[in-house]
Amino acid sequence: MTDHLSNWMLPKAAWVAIGIASLAIVGCESRSPARPKLAALRPITPSTLDAAIVQHRGKVVLVDFWATTCGPCMQLLPHTLALQTQYGDRGLSVITVSLDGVEGEAAARGALDQRGAVTENYVTSVGNWEQSFEEFKIQGGIPFLKFYDRSGELREVAAGPEPDKIDQRVRQLLAEK
């Protein structure tokens, strides 16, 4: 029996080597990059949106109303999110408002996380699409964008995914002092 077990026994040096290798692997895992932070997604009403606009006074604000079930919205979302990175240091604040509602919050958060959103993100808490359209004064469908100047004044609204026109309007508002 001892002869049979001796086949499984390793020299002490081998066990030490295995232990060191195990510690090195565990140590490497603890130094791996942290998981990306999940996008914050807070509930919003028209009055809390107004308060958010006030908080950004001095900056140009672009508000993008969108939904995960809207093809054109999902097509435009990466572009809108990229505007924050592209123009944030020049004074742009991008706010996204998901119309997926509280019941669709997980899908909305997933869409934002997948696209690496660094924007201020909300989900409507006023009810279904019809109620949200009415409460937020959305005209003509989504994606629907609102452009605010540095004083917090609503300057323009636009419906549909037109990245070139959006970029042009953002640049015009940023150029104003």
Wavefront OBJ file of the C-alpha trace (Angstrom):
o trace
v 0.000 0.000 0.000
v 2.839 2.395 0.753
v 4.284 1.730 -2.699
v 0.906 2.635 -4.287
v 0.688 5.924 -2.327
v 4.276 6.811 -3.026
v 3.324 7.184 -6.690
v 1.077 10.129 -5.642
v 3.527 11.723 -3.287
v 5.550 14.618 -4.555
v 8.812 15.869 -3.182
v 8.505 18.779 -0.785
v 10.086 21.128 -3.330
v 7.338 20.309 -5.860
v 4.620 21.188 -3.323
v 6.367 24.475 -2.575
v 6.499 25.255 -6.306
v 2.776 24.465 -6.693
v 1.959 26.731 -3.736
v 3.988 29.627 -5.130
v 2.392 29.202 -8.552
v -1.080 29.233 -6.958
v -0.307 32.424 -5.077
v 0.978 34.039 -8.255
v -2.225 33.169 -10.108
v -4.413 34.517 -7.314
v -2.254 37.624 -7.132
v -2.619 38.219 -10.860
v -6.385 37.954 -10.619
v -6.499 40.552 -7.871
v -4.529 42.971 -10.065
v -6.837 42.548 -13.065
v -8.683 45.672 -14.190
v -11.798 46.520 -12.243
v -15.126 45.817 -13.887
v -16.526 48.895 -15.572
v -18.890 50.884 -13.437
v -22.504 50.357 -14.403
v -24.252 53.383 -15.830
v -26.345 55.204 -13.267
v -29.974 55.319 -14.346
v -32.257 57.446 -12.203
v -36.006 57.987 -12.507
v -37.085 61.300 -14.018
v -40.149 63.470 -14.428
v -40.433 66.761 -16.325
v -39.751 68.702 -13.117
v -36.615 66.687 -12.305
v -35.452 67.177 -15.903
v -35.914 70.925 -15.442
v -33.831 70.707 -12.255
v -31.111 68.782 -14.112
v -30.996 71.488 -16.801
v -30.577 74.129 -14.077
v -27.713 72.086 -12.571
v -25.905 72.356 -15.922
v -26.328 76.104 -16.316
v -23.237 77.469 -18.039
v -23.076 74.426 -20.311
v -24.829 73.472 -23.512
v -27.190 70.581 -22.771
v -28.351 67.966 -25.253
v -31.211 65.738 -24.053
v -31.803 62.532 -26.014
v -35.162 60.777 -25.472
v -34.842 57.162 -26.624
v -36.007 53.576 -26.045
v -34.396 50.185 -26.460
v -37.307 49.020 -28.639
v -36.795 51.897 -31.113
v -34.456 50.964 -33.966
v -33.565 54.546 -34.963
v -32.950 55.376 -31.277
v -30.510 52.509 -30.890
v -28.831 53.566 -34.144
v -28.348 57.134 -32.861
v -27.486 56.342 -29.219
v -23.761 55.573 -29.754
v -23.376 58.860 -31.625
v -25.157 60.841 -28.912
v -23.047 59.196 -26.198
v -19.855 59.943 -28.131
v -20.735 63.648 -28.215
v -20.185 63.811 -24.445
v -16.634 62.538 -24.876
v -16.003 64.665 -27.956
v -17.343 67.974 -26.635
v -17.583 67.577 -22.865
v -14.395 69.532 -22.248
v -15.802 72.374 -24.389
v -18.929 72.667 -22.256
v -21.417 70.069 -23.506
v -23.496 67.940 -21.147
v -25.428 65.051 -22.678
v -28.457 63.730 -20.812
v -30.243 60.592 -21.954
v -33.842 59.824 -21.011
v -34.981 56.267 -21.640
v -38.680 55.932 -22.330
v -38.511 52.226 -21.476
v -40.024 53.060 -18.102
v -39.162 51.524 -14.775
v -40.122 48.063 -16.066
v -37.558 48.395 -18.866
v -34.802 49.820 -16.684
v -32.601 46.713 -16.926
v -32.695 46.771 -20.734
v -31.923 50.497 -20.802
v -29.021 50.119 -18.376
v -27.685 47.232 -20.443
v -27.803 49.332 -23.624
v -25.952 52.184 -21.909
v -23.363 49.881 -20.310
v -22.737 48.062 -23.586
v -21.957 51.396 -25.216
v -19.783 52.697 -22.363
v -22.053 55.625 -21.488
v -20.386 58.406 -19.479
v -23.451 60.615 -19.751
v -26.107 61.560 -17.214
v -28.828 58.927 -17.671
v -32.461 58.752 -16.635
v -35.506 56.553 -17.135
v -38.967 58.047 -17.302
v -41.163 57.436 -14.292
v -44.313 59.156 -15.587
v -45.945 56.109 -17.163
v -46.289 54.605 -20.601
v -45.014 56.074 -23.877
v -48.146 58.103 -24.513
v -47.921 59.723 -21.079
v -44.180 60.311 -21.456
v -44.640 61.913 -24.880
v -47.231 64.260 -23.435
v -45.397 65.073 -20.190
v -42.010 65.697 -21.830
v -43.580 67.457 -24.866
v -42.104 65.005 -27.364
v -43.308 65.756 -30.883
v -42.930 63.622 -33.971
v -41.564 60.440 -32.435
v -38.254 59.263 -31.080
v -35.369 59.656 -31.020
v -36.263 63.144 -29.909
v -33.631 65.684 -28.940
v -33.779 68.943 -27.035
v -30.971 71.492 -27.257
v -30.455 73.984 -24.411
v -28.060 76.913 -24.493
v -25.656 77.842 -21.698
v -28.354 79.885 -19.920
v -30.663 76.850 -19.782
v -33.027 78.116 -22.459
v -34.555 75.514 -24.796
v -33.305 76.570 -28.223
v -34.350 73.757 -30.532
v -36.001 70.352 -30.720
v -35.439 67.671 -33.337
v -36.947 64.284 -34.082
v -35.121 61.501 -35.877
v -31.575 60.244 -36.185
v -29.709 62.958 -38.080
v -26.167 62.922 -36.665
v -24.801 65.632 -38.990
v -27.534 68.101 -38.041
v -27.120 67.251 -34.355
v -23.361 67.838 -34.537
v -23.866 71.129 -36.377
v -26.362 72.398 -33.780
v -24.126 71.355 -30.868
v -21.139 73.166 -32.415
v -23.247 76.297 -33.008
v -24.450 76.377 -29.391
v -20.940 75.720 -28.059
v -19.603 78.624 -30.132
v -22.005 81.013 -28.409
v -20.674 82.642 -25.273
l 1 2 3 4 5 6 7 8 9 10 11 12 13 14 15 16 17 18 19 20 21 22 23 24 25 26 27 28 29 30 31 32 33 34 35 36 37 38 39 40 41 42 43 44 45 46 47 48 49 50 51 52 53 54 55 56 57 58 59 60 61 62 63 64 65 66 67 68 69 70 71 72 73 74 75 76 77 78 79 80 81 82 83 84 85 86 87 88 89 90 91 92 93 94 95 96 97 98 99 100 101 102 103 104 105 106 107 108 109 110 111 112 113 114 115 116 117 118 119 120 121 122 123 124 125 126 127 128 129 130 131 132 133 134 135 136 137 138 139 140 141 142 143 144 145 146 147 148 149 150 151 152 153 154 155 156 157 158 159 160 161 162 163 164 165 166 167 168 169 170 171 172 173 174 175 176 177
